[in-house]
Every structure is written in structure tokens, then in C-alpha cells.
Amino acid sequence: MSKVVVFSPNRFSLYTTTIIGMLIQKDIEVSAIFVRKLFNPDRAWNEFQRDGSRLIKKVWKKLILRQAGYRPENFETILDLRKKYNIETTRVDDFQVFNSIRVSYCSTLNDPVVVGGLMQIKPDLVMFTGGGLIRANILGNSGQGVLNCHMGVLPAYRGMDVVEWAILGGHFDQIGISVHFMDAGVDTGDILRVKHIPLIQGETISSLRNRMESIMCETFVNTCLDFLHGKVERQSQSKLDGKQYFKMHPQLQKVAAERLLLYQNKGNHS
Amino acid sequence: MPDRKLISERNFKHWWSIISNLDAPTLQENASSLSYLRGCEEYLGLKRLPEQHYPDFPPTDLLLKLPAFTNLEQGDLQILRGWLLLGENNLQTSIWAETLLRYAEINQSSLMKKAFAKFRSIKAARHVLLEMTVFLLDFYFEKYDLRFLNLVLKMSELRGLFYKGSLTKALGNNILRPSVLLQIRVLIMGEAAFQKLGNIQSL
């Protein structure tokens, strides 16, 4: 039986608990979960410098509102998905109590405790559900590698805010997600699966992101399963195949939102 | 229609009324800041300046340098802008632009500090960063790669780099320091780029 380790950005991540819940239901052995400690002043400062006020919104949505931040939609949200799979766990450490999965805390995912844990467990695969950059010592001790699900179509759209970037560039057919291995670059590792996501009527960037979150969980888990069963192969990408995008300026975000509206008003949706 | 303005129309019209009244030798003296505005002044309804000659640049070893912010020296950015304008050394110019974009994005909050550490004077650090912003914006107009406009918008909000409030006063007092004119160039061209982008009605 294949052994999988999961990296979690914090103990309250809805995305992580959903993925672990689905892995368990699909009979994949989750050997350990490495969780970043929530309060790390250096990290908080770095993220604040990078994200500014968006960090406050992120903390509000992901750590305070959590499930209450979602409202019923005409598409499947991550809450619907959790209901479908009967996942009630909302804290990563609950998996230790109810499923006897080892849960270890670390300041960053590159900590010696993570390297030591990986060397001991010798996983077949690591699934990354968030938590910052991963260094070579982790990548080298992760069995077949560290798998990530990126909210963008690779290799074209690497980096941050790539949903917005695709829309701003008018590349509405380049909205989607990609499951890929992490390497030393940003979203430049081997690709396992790319799923394009057509727009639906009346969709905003925020609702599109919510819809994609649920699709990401399913695609990530299914691709992991397919990879472990040899049903999907790695496809390498060249650095020159795409560009790295960075956090989008709020004024450009507004333009992107207007472009999406304009595009939709012209009847362009599935 | 949402507000498309990054700076007020009153401001840039006022700045331009002073700049467009400068005599030809002063304009030529400041050609590095005021030439080749790529039609932005006209797009914003401002009077076009008379054609100026982009300053000649001295022989350079820029082609031999590894593109990196740490290898950047004062004067390199003018050469890069010159190459861009003349369509020379395209590959090298693109590599420099991509490298500086990445560096500035990753180190955005400490950019002034890093530039100061490298150039050892606030004035020089600020000048290089302003020249860098101008180069990145010129590169945007050349390639229409929105990542560069995105960075320019962020850099124009960097504390210690742009002083939008004091530009009117500086121009009013006839202070035509390069730092003043470079800021105006970025703000005028950035404004035009942003308005053009937002006014696209067909995709």
C-alpha cells in the first residue's frame, strides 16, 4: 500500500481537511501530516509585507469565518463536497485522534523535524496543500516528489493570482487547475494533469475561485490516486513555456473583474 | 463607468502646462525623462512635446554582465532603455527586464533598503529605482506584457520613491531635477497605459 504524507498550511485549513478526508475514503494511507504552526511572527510579517490588507481578508475568511464564509451557490462548493464525502473534521489534528494519523507541527515546512519525519516514514508521495516554499532537502526526501494542485493552467500561468491574470489577458480558455510536482522553481515541475474550467453564467472572480476550490480537491485526490496506480505520467515543462506572475495590483484586479463581466455579457459562458 | 484614474486629471494637466512651456534646450537637456513618451501625452489630451534626440550612451560592458540587480550600475538602465528604443540586443534586454521584474516583485517592501545598501546614497538609490521604473514601463509599452505595468503601479506607490504631492510644488518652483521629471514620466505614461487598458470594450 502506498504511503502519502500531507503538508498543511495551518491546522484549520478546510482545503487540507477535505483532501485528507477524501484520501482516507479512497483508501490511501496517510502516514503523517506536517502542519505549520499558526503563529509565526516572521512569517506573519513577511506575508503582511507581501499581501498587505489582503492578508487581513485572508485571515478573516480562512481562519475566522471558515465554513461560515461560504454561502449556498448554484455550483458545488467545498462545503458541498465535504457533505458528499461525509467529512466533518474541521481541524487537522482531529485526524490524529480519530484516524491515528501522526500529526507534527513545525515553524516552516523546511524544518529539520519535517526532514527527519520524512526520512523515517519514507513516503511514496507528499501532497502539498499550502504552506510556503519547499526547499531541496524536503523535495529530496519525498519519495516520488511533492505534489501540488495549482489554481492555474500550467505551463502558461505560473505564480500568483493567475485566475485574474488569465482574465485580464483575455485568455478565458486558460482558466483552470494543474496538478504538478514541485521543484526548485515556481510551478515549473513535471505536470500530471491540467483541467480547464469553463466559465458559468453570472460568475464573478470570487465565485469562480470558490468553484475551483472544490474542483481542485477532487482533481488533486484523483490525480494522486491515478499516479500511485500508474495511470498518469509526468510531463516535463520547459521554463520558457510560461511566465511567472505576481500579486496583481488592486486597480488591475478591478479591470479584470470588469473584463469578466463584459465577456459574460456578450454571452460567453458554458 | 468606473473611475479609471490613478492620478487626478487636474494634476497631470497642471504639470504638463509647465513642462510644455519649457524651451527647446531645457527639453533636450532632459530628453532622457521627456522623450519618446509613446503617444501617452496625446492619449491624455496633452500637448505633444517637440521631438527630442535620445541621449547618446557611452560604450558599455552591459552585454558582458550577468543580468542581476546586484550587478546593476548607474547608467545601465539608460542603456537598456536605449537598446529597447533602437531594437538592439533584444534578448539581453528582455532577460534584464525579466530579472529586474522578479527581483523587484520579490523584494518590493525592501527595495529602497536594498538599493541604498548597494548605491550607498539615498539620492543615488532613488534615482536608480526611478530609472528602473521608467525602463520597466518602456518595456511594457514595447511588449504589452501586463506584468510590467502591474509592477510599475506598485512601484509608483512605494514609500520614499514617489512623492506625488510635492511634484506640483517642485515644478512650480522651476525645480527640474531628474527625479521630478522621471516621476512625472512614469505617472503620465502609467496613467495612459492604465486608461487604455480599462477602456478596451472588445476582447
Interface residues (C-beta under 8 A of the other chain):
Chain A: Q49 R50 W165 L168 G169 G170 K243 Q244 Y245 F246 K247 M248 H249 Q251 L252 K254 V255 E258 R259 L262 Y263 K266
Chain B: P2 L6 R102 E105 Q108 S109 S110 D145 L146 R147 L149 N150 L151 L153 K154 F194 L197 G198 I200 Q201 L203
